[in-house]
Amino acid sequence: MNKTMKLLWSARILKETKGQDLIEYALMAGFVAVAAGAIMPGVANSIGTIFSKISNMMSIAASQSAS
């Protein structure tokens, strides 16, 4: 019985697509930012600063949710 429940839960997780759209939009925004940085070198520093801030905020949020 326990194996059956695990199999059902794993099937539900594989079918879950609620966060897929958000990830796709984030990937597209990242691609546009990288392309803009490659085309306009003056913008590259600003893009790097933005990504650094996002990375810092995400690491802070991850450390708060872990504790």
N, C-alpha and C positions, 0 to 999 in steps of 0.2 A: 504494500500500500504506500509506503514511504517513497519508493522509487517512482511510482505513478504520480504522486503529488509533485515531486521535483521535476519530472518531465513536463507536467502541465504548466508549472510556473516558468520553466525555461522557454516553453513555447509562447507563453504570453509575453515574456520579455522580448523575445525576438520579433514579435509582431508589433510591439510598441513603437509608434512613430511620432509622438507628440513633440519631441524636441528636434526633430529632423529639420524642420523649416528654419529654425533659429540658427542651427549650425550651418546650413547652406547659405543663409544671408551673411553670417560672419565670415565664412570663407570667401564669398564674393567681395565683401568689403575689404578684406585683406588683400585679395588679388588686385583690386582697383588701386589700393594704396601703394602696393609694390610697383605696379605699372606706372603710376603717377610719379613715384620716386625715381624710377628709371628714366622716364621721359624728361622730367624737370628736376635736375640735381639740387636746385635751391630748396625744394620742398622736402627732400629726403631727411634733413635734420628735424624738421617739424614732425614728420611721420614717425621717425625714431623716438622722439620725445613722447608722442601720444601712445605708441605701443609700450613704451617703458612704464608710463603711468597706468595703463590698463593692466599690465603684468603685475605691477606692485599691488594694485587694488584686488586683483584676483588671488594673489598669494595671501593677502591679509584676510580676505573672506574665507579662504580655504583653512587658514589656521584658526579662525574663530569658530568655524563649523566643526572642526576636528576636536575642539576642547569642550 
